[in-house]
Amino acid sequence: MKGILKKILYLATVSLIFLWTGCSQMRDTKKLICFDLDGTLTQHKTQLTPENKAVLDTLMKRYEVIMVGAGNCPRIYHQMNDYPITIIGNYGMQESHIVDGKFVITREDTVPVDTAFFVKNCNYLREKYGYQDYKGDPLEFHPSGMVTFGLLGTKADKADKLVFDPDRAKRRVMYPEVLEIFKDYAVYIGGSSSFDFAPKQYNKYDACMRYASEHGYTVDEVLFVGDDFGDGGGDSHIRLRGMDYIEVTDFEKLPELMKVMF
C-alpha cells in the first residue's frame, strides 16, 4: 500500500512540474493574445464586467491583446464599454483601431450577397425545422456581406436567446443540411441562437494570422482565448489549424483561468 501511495504521489508531483513548466513556457513564448467576446469575456450580448476588464488590463502590461470576433467592430467595441483595444470583426472582414483616443474602422472588406438565395433557403429551413415564429427580421444582412440567420429573429428577447440552445444541440441537428445548402460559404453555429455565413476565406485562424504576420508575430507566439472550438463553432478553425488556445467554459471563471499568463 505504501508503495502505491508513493507512486501516486510521485506521478502527481511530476504532473504538477509539467503543468508549471508548460505555463511558464506559455508565458515566455506568447506575445499576441487574441480574445473571442461572447461566452469568453462576456455573457452573450451583455456588457464587459469589471472583473474581466481587469484581466485585459493586466495582460496588456505584458502582451499585445486584440479582439477577434464574429460580430462587427462597433458592436464589439460598445459591448466592451468602449474599451480601447484593436478589434478584428466579422471573422476577419473588418478591423478597427483606437487612433488618437478615437474608435476608427481601418479596414472593411465587402462582398456581394445573393439575398434571394438566402431568403429562399432559410425560409425552407425554418419551415422544415419549425422556426417560423420569430421576432423582427428572419435574416440579418451585414454591410460586409456576412449573413446571420437568427432562428428566433433579429429582435428576439435576450433572455429567450440565452435559454434557447445553450449546448447548441438544436442547431447541430440542422448543421449538416445547412452546410450542404450553403457549401460555398463558411458556416458557423454562431451566438446563442443563430448561424453565421461568411465567404470561405474568412475565419478566426486566418484573421489572427493575417494580423500576426502584419505585425511580425509567428504562429508560435500567438495564443487564442475562446469558448467555441467544437465542429461548426466560431473558434473551430483555431483548433483545426493547430493554434495554441485556452478554452473558456464559463466567462465568470476567466480571471482564474488566465492567471497562468500573468
N, C-alpha and C positions, 0 to 999 in steps of 0.2 A: 504493500500500500504506500509506504514511504517513497519507494522508487517511482511509483506512478505519479504521486504528488510532485516530486522533484521534476519529473519530465514535463508535467503540465505547467509548473512554474517557469521552467526553462523556456518552453515554447511561448508562453505569454510574454516573457521578458524579451525574447528575440523579436516577437511581433511588434512590441512597443518600440524597440530600437529601429526596426524597419520603418514603422509609421513615422517616427520622429525624423528619421533620415529623409524619408520621402517628402515630408512637409518642409524640411529645411532646404532641400533641393528645389522644391517648387518655389519657395520664397526667393531663392537666389537666382533662379533662371528666368522667371517670368518678368516681363517688362510692360506688357499691354494686357489689361483685363477688360473683357467685353461682357456687358451685362444685358440679359433679357429684362423686360419690365414686368408684365403681368404674370403673377404666380411666383416671381423670383424676388423682385424688390417691393412689389405691391400686391394687394389683392386685385383681382381683375377689375379694371376701370375705376380704381379708387386711388386716392392720393398717397404720395410717399410719406411714410411715417417718420417721426423724428429719429427713432432708433436705427432705421435703415439709411437715413440721410447721414447719420454719424458713421456708419460703415463706409460709405463713399468718401466722406471727409478724411477718414483715417487712411484708406487705401490710396487716395490721391497724393498723400505725402511720400509714397514710395514708388508708385506705378503710374503709367498713363491709364486712365479709366475712361471708357466710352460706353455708350448705349448702342445696342444692335437689336432693333425690334421689328415686329410685324406692322405696327401702326405707323402713321406718318409722323414726321418730326415735330410739328406743332402740338399734336395730341400728346406725344410722349413728354415733351418739354413742359406743358401745362399740368399734366398729371403728376409730374415731379415737382410741382410748385415752383416752376421756373428755375430749377437747379441749373447752374452754369456748367454744362457738360456737352461734349461733342455727341451728336446723335446720328446714327445711320438708321433710316426708317424704311418701311415697305420692303423688307428683305433685301435691302441694298439699292433700291431705286432712288432714294433721296438721302441727302446729307446736310446737316446743319452744324454751325459752329457759333460760339459766342465771340463776337467781334466788337471790341471797344465797349464791352459790357452789354451788348445787344444780341438778341437771337437773330441769326441770319441763315437762311437756306442757301447753301453754296453749290449744291448740285441737285438736279431734278431730272432723272431720266423718265421719258414718257413713251408709251406705245399705244397704238390704236387698238380699240376693243370692238369685237363683233357683238354688240349689245343684243341683237336679235337671237343669236346663238345661245347666249347666257340665259336670256329670258325664257326661251323655249325649253331648254333642258332643265333649268332649275324649277320651272313650273311642273315639268314631268316628275322630277324627284319629290317635290312637295306632295303631289297627288299620290304617288306610289307609297311614300313612307308616312303619310298622314300629317304633314306640317302645313296645312292650308289655312290654319288660324294663326295669324301673326299681326304684329302692330307696326305701323309705319310702312316703309317700302320693303319689297321682297329681296332686293339686291342693293348693294352699295357700289357704285362705280367711282373709284378713286381717280383724281386727276392724273395720277401716274400711269394709269392703265391697269392697276391691280383691281381685283374684284372681290368683294366679300358677300358670301351667301349666308345670311343670318337666318337660321331656321325659325327663330322667334320674331324676325323682322327688325328693321333698323331702329324702331322706337320701343323695343321691349323693355319692361321694367328690369332694373339692375338685379333686384332680388330674384326675379324669375329666372334670369340668365344664370345666376350663380348656382342655383339648385338644379338646373335643367340636366346637365350632363357632366358632373364633376370628374368622373373617371373616363369620359369620352366613349363609353360603351355604345351609346346610341349612334354616335357618328361613325364609330368603327364598323358598325353593321352596314352602313351606307358606303363606306370608304372605297371598297373595291370597284363598285359601279361608278362612283364619282370619278375615280382615277381613270377608268376606261373611257367614260364620256369626254373627259377633259384631258385626254392623253397628251395634248400639245402644250399643256401648262404644268407648272409646278403646283401641286395641290397640297394644302396644309389643313390639318384639323385645327383651326385657329380659335383663339379666345375661349370663351366658355360655352358657346352655342352656335358656332359658325364654321364655314370652310372659307379659306383664302385661296385665291388663284393669282399667280404671278407668272410672267414669262419664265421659261425653263431656266434661264441663266441666273435668275435671282434667288439666292438662298443665303442663309446666315454664314455658312462656311466661306463662300466666295466673297461675301460682303466684308467679313473680318479680314480675309487675306488680301483683298484689294486695298483696304486701309493700311494693313500691316506693311505691305510691300511699298506703298507710297510713303511710309514714314520710317522705313529702314528696319523693320522687325522681321524675324524669321518665324515660321510656324511654331518652333520650339519655345519661342519667347511669348507666345500668346496663350492666354487662359480664357475660357468661356464659362460664364456662370448662368445657368438656366434651369428650367423646370420641365421641359417638354421634349425629351430626347427619344421617345418611342417612335416607331414607324408612323409616318404621317404627321408627326409633331413639328412645330415650328423650329425646334432646335435639332431635329433629327440629322440634318446634314453634318452637324458638328461631330456627332458620334460616328456616323457612317464614314466620314472622311478622315477620322483619326486625330482630331484636335483634342488637346487636353481640356477637360471640363470638370466643373463641380456641379452636381445635381442638387437642386433645392426642392425638397418635398413640402416645405411649409415656409412661406415668406417670413413668418414671425420668428423663425429659428435662424434666419440669415446671420445675425450678429455672432452667434455662437459658431456657426458653420465656417464663417470667414476668418475666424481667429487664426487659422493655420497660415494665413497670408499676412498677418500683422507683423 
